[in-house]
Amino acid sequence: MKSLLIFTFSIISFLSFSQKYEYELFLMQHGEKVKIKNNQVTIEKAAFQLVYKFKEPISWGLIAGSNTNMQDAFSKGSDDMEKLLLKAESGGADGYFNEDESIRAWNGKIQTSILYEDDQHHRFASIYREGNWIFGVRTISFLSTENDALMIEEWPDSTLIIGTVNTKYSSNVDFKPKTKILKLNLKDIPNSSLFDVKGKKFIEEGEARFQEGCEGCGNLGSFEFKKNGKEVEYLRPGSDIISFSPYKQKNKQVIIEEEKISFTVSSDGTQLVDNETGTKYNLIK
């Protein structure tokens, strides 16, 4: 009888421990939960949120990418993805609170470390609770690659594979890792009209003007409007300094408020005209 009680207690303890460190993963975009089917989702190629659901302080490793290794691991299942995760190197220190809104997309070479210690020490954009469950919301607007940091909208592929696994949080705790896999099918967001400047680059008409004693000066101006429809990277005429600012567009008017620059877009969307100077910038196709 005593042996039976010990065995029963051991089973209950094991199940309780397993549930304690259980977690779930889902995805949101534009404030709505996206349906996951067969570990796949279809979303716009734009910022989204990964939401971790858990009960206790816990940490995870996460890898992302779209190369052959990532695609093969996804096709073969969570066990193969777990092997990639365990091989991935640490990417160094990650700051609290998801301030950079980024994950590493190094195709399994480098992982992103995510953790929850308490409500003041975690790597999520926000935390909320429902009953015994804790929800950690990780906003992803950028993908850090081997060569660059890209907006989601600039990701060169139509898919993004994500693998994540819970890792040992406390040294005196032992548990079996659980790997989640997710394939994001990314849809490009079309421009709303011909004169929508999103994702387009315009360069000043004319030729560059050499200025003696200033090697970088005399450049033609250029404005590259990012695919997220919010930011522009630009070079003012005659300048050698690249700037980056938010912009707004209403119908055919484009405004960069920080620099007090405004343009009128031609009806066919192929030209910008500076409203103050009359300088023309032509679309680069």
C-alpha positions, -999 to +999 in steps of 0.1 A: +000+000+000+028+024+009+046+017-024+013+024-043+009+057-025+045+067-033+040+057-069+008+077-071+024+107-055+053+105-079+029+105-109+009+134-096+042+154-089+055+146-124+022+157-140+021+188-119+056+197-127+051+191-165+020+214-165+039+240-145+064+245-172+040+239-201+037+268-226+017+277-258+025+299-287+002+319-309+005+348-333-013+382-336-014+409-363-033+441-363-047+433-329-063+400-339-052+364-332-043+346-364-055+310-370-027+285-371-033+253-392-007+226-395+019+249-379+014+274-407-001+309-409-007+334-437-002+370-427+007+404-443+044+411-447+043+435-418+049+437-381+033+410-359+033+397-324+044+363-310+025+356-278+038+331-253+014+316-228+029+301-196+025+298-158+059+302-142+092+320-148+107+304-179+131+311-207+131+301-244+155+301-273+142+311-308+156+308-343+142+321-375+151+321-412+141+307-446+171+288-460+171+251-469+181+240-433+152+258-418+127+246-445+139+210-441+137+212-403+101+225-405+091+198-430+105+170-408+090+183-376+098+196-341+125+170-333+147+182-362+140+219-354+150+211-318+184+198-331+189+231-349+179+251-318+203+232-296+232+239-320+224+276-323+249+299-306+239+326-282+236+360-298+249+378-267+230+399-243+194+407-251+178+437-235+147+437-214+112+447-227+117+440-264+126+476-271+142+469-305+111+449-316+135+424-333+144+388-335+175+372-351+169+356-385+203+339-389+188+306-403+196+287-371+232+299-365+223+324-338+193+324-315+173+350-298+170+346-260+135+353-245+128+350-208+103+359-181+116+364-145+088+385-132+066+414-144+096+438-141+122+416-157+113+400-190+119+403-228+084+410-239+068+442-251+039+436-226+026+412-201-010+404-191-027+376-172-058+355-174-064+332-144-033+312-137-018+320-171+007+347-180+008+360-216+040+376-229+036+396-261+068+399-282+064+425-310+084+418-342+089+447-366+125+439-376+146+409-385+183+410-376+202+390-403+239+383-407+244+414-429+217+438-419+186+447-399+155+445-420+120+457-416+096+427-419+084+444-451+119+441-466+124+404-459+134+390-493+115+357-491+078+349-490+081+326-460+097+329-425+103+298-404+104+301-366+114+275-341+113+280-303+121+258-273+118+262-236+152+261-219+162+252-183+155+283-163+166+271-128+197+250-122+179+227-098+151+219-122+151+193-149+125+190-176+120+179-212+123+207-237+092+213-259+098+227-293+072+247-313+075+253-350+057+279-371+058+287-408+048+323-418+035+327-453+040+364-460+018+384-483+031+416-498+008+446-491+000+463-525+002+501-528-032+517-524-029+538-556-005+548-584+006+578-564+012+559-532+050+563-526+054+533-503+083+511-513+095+535-540+127+554-546+130+588-562+162+606-574+167+642-582+167+652-619+200+664-634+236+655-627+257+654-596+277+685-590+313+681-579+324+705-551+361+710-546+372+703-511+341+683-502+343+649-518+309+637-507+291+670-515+273+677-547+252+645-546+218+644-562+190+642-537+171+610-532+142+597-512+135+560-505+102+554-489+102+522-469+077+494-475+061+498-441+046+531-453+059+550-423+096+559-428+118+574-455+156+573-460+168+603-478+198+624-490+192+661-494+205+677-527+242+685-524+245+667-491+266+637-481+246+628-450+219+601-452+189+608-429+160+587-417+126+601-407+089+593-405+066+606-432+030+609-439+010+608-471-025+621-478-036+617-513-009+633-535+008+652-507+038+637-489+051+654-458+084+648-438+075+669-408+109+667-390+126+684-420+096+705-430+097+690-465+066+684-486+061+670-521+033+667-546+032+633-563+024+632-600-009+614-610+010+585-625+033+582-594+065+586-613+076+620-600+078+641-568+080+679-569+093+698-538+065+722-529+089+749-518+118+747-542+102+731-572+130+704-574+118+673-593+126+638-583+120+609-607+109+574-598+137+547-602+122+516-617 
